[in-house]
C-alpha cells in the first residue's frame, strides 16, 4: 500500500496576519469612536458611540469565526479509475467506508442529502450538490445554504503510469456554518486529516476484498505492550493469551 497524507490549516501565514491586523484595527478604532461619541453627550454622540460599539464588536468576534481547514489524502488502490469513480459517484456508498457519515440519500443526479454523526452521536445534516464532474476522473461537491455545516469536497482518480492501480486523492474543506456552536466546529475539524486517511484505507479494503476488516475484539492497551516486550525478549517463545507481567520478566531474565 502506498499512501501520501497531508493536512493544510489555512489560518496561517500572510492571510492570518492580515486577518489579525484587521481585527485589531476594528477593535481599536471602534472602541475609540465609541468613547468619543459618549464624550459628546449629544444625539450625534450617541450615534457615533453605537457605530463604534458595533465596529468594536465585529473586531472582537471576528477572530472567533472558524477559518477553513482542509485535509488532503491520497491512496493507491488496486482497481481501475472507472471502478473507483462508479463506486464513489453513488454517494450512498460513502457511509460504507466513511466512519463519521451515517447516511446519504441521493435526491437526483446532482443533489444528495447527508447525515453525519456529531458530538454525543447527534445528527449533523446538510444537502450537497455536485459542482464539477469529469467521468472516471474527478467529482467535486459542496454543501448548500441552510446546511448544518459548510463543506467543499473533491476526489480525483488517476491511473498510475505502470498500470498498478488507481491513485485516489480526496480533499475536504470544512467551514463553520452560521449559528453552529464552537463545540460542533471543533468536533468537525478535530482529527479531520486522520479520519480521512482511515476512510480511504477502508475504501481500499472494500474495493480490493469486498469487505472492511474490523479490529473489534482484538487485544489492546496494556496487553499489547506486554506482547510486544515478550516478543523482543524471546522471539522463539510462544505468546499465550493469558500472558502476564511475570512472564515478561522471566523472558528478560532468560536472555540476560
JOWO-V38335 format. One record per residue. N is the residue number from 1. SS is DSSP state (alpha for helix, beta for strand, coil for the rest). Layout:
[[N,SS] [N,SS]]
This chain:
[[1,coil] [2,coil] [3,beta] [4,beta] [5,beta] [6,beta] [7,beta] [8,beta] [9,beta] [10,coil] [11,coil] [12,coil] [13,alpha] [14,alpha] [15,alpha] [16,alpha] [17,alpha] [18,alpha] [19,alpha] [20,alpha] [21,alpha] [22,alpha] [23,alpha] [24,alpha] [25,alpha] [26,alpha] [27,alpha] [28,alpha] [29,alpha] [30,alpha] [31,alpha] [32,alpha] [33,alpha] [34,alpha] [35,alpha] [36,alpha] [37,alpha] [38,alpha] [39,alpha] [40,alpha] [41,coil] [42,coil] [43,alpha] [44,alpha] [45,alpha] [46,alpha] [47,alpha] [48,alpha] [49,alpha] [50,alpha] [51,alpha] [52,alpha] [53,alpha] [54,alpha] [55,alpha] [56,alpha] [57,alpha] [58,alpha] [59,alpha] [60,alpha] [61,alpha] [62,alpha] [63,coil] [64,coil] [65,coil] [66,coil] [67,coil] [68,coil] [69,beta] [70,beta] [71,beta] [72,beta] [73,beta] [74,beta] [75,beta] [76,beta] [77,beta] [78,coil] [79,coil] [80,coil] [81,alpha] [82,alpha] [83,alpha] [84,alpha] [85,alpha] [86,alpha] [87,alpha] [88,alpha] [89,alpha] [90,coil] [91,alpha] [92,alpha] [93,alpha] [94,alpha] [95,alpha] [96,alpha] [97,coil] [98,coil] [99,coil] [100,coil] [101,beta] [102,beta] [103,beta] [104,beta] [105,beta] [106,beta] [107,coil] [108,coil] [109,coil] [110,coil] [111,beta] [112,beta] [113,beta] [114,beta] [115,beta] [116,beta] [117,beta] [118,coil] [119,alpha] [120,alpha] [121,alpha] [122,coil] [123,beta] [124,beta] [125,beta] [126,beta] [127,beta] [128,beta] [129,beta] [130,beta] [131,beta] [132,beta] [133,beta] [134,beta] [135,coil] [136,coil] [137,coil] [138,beta] [139,beta] [140,beta] [141,beta] [142,beta] [143,beta] [144,coil] [145,coil] [146,coil] [147,coil] [148,coil] [149,coil] [150,beta] [151,beta] [152,beta] [153,beta] [154,beta] [155,beta] [156,beta] [157,beta] [158,beta] [159,beta] [160,coil] [161,coil] [162,coil] [163,coil] [164,coil] [165,coil] [166,beta] [167,beta] [168,beta] [169,beta] [170,beta] [171,beta] [172,beta] [173,beta] [174,beta] [175,beta] [176,coil] [177,coil] [178,coil] [179,coil] [180,coil] [181,coil] [182,alpha] [183,alpha] [184,alpha] [185,alpha] [186,alpha] [187,alpha] [188,alpha] [189,alpha] [190,coil] [191,coil] [192,alpha] [193,alpha] [194,alpha] [195,alpha] [196,alpha] [197,alpha] [198,alpha] [199,alpha] [200,alpha] [201,alpha] [202,alpha] [203,alpha] [204,alpha] [205,alpha] [206,alpha] [207,alpha] [208,alpha] [209,alpha] [210,coil] [211,coil] [212,coil] [213,coil] [214,coil] [215,coil] [216,coil] [217,coil] [218,coil] [219,coil] [220,coil] [221,coil] [222,alpha] [223,alpha] [224,alpha] [225,alpha] [226,alpha] [227,alpha] [228,alpha] [229,alpha] [230,alpha] [231,alpha] [232,alpha] [233,alpha] [234,coil] [235,coil] [236,coil] [237,coil] [238,coil] [239,coil] [240,coil] [241,coil] [242,coil] [243,coil] [244,coil] [245,alpha] [246,alpha] [247,alpha] [248,alpha] [249,alpha] [250,alpha] [251,alpha] [252,alpha] [253,alpha] [254,alpha] [255,coil] [256,coil]]
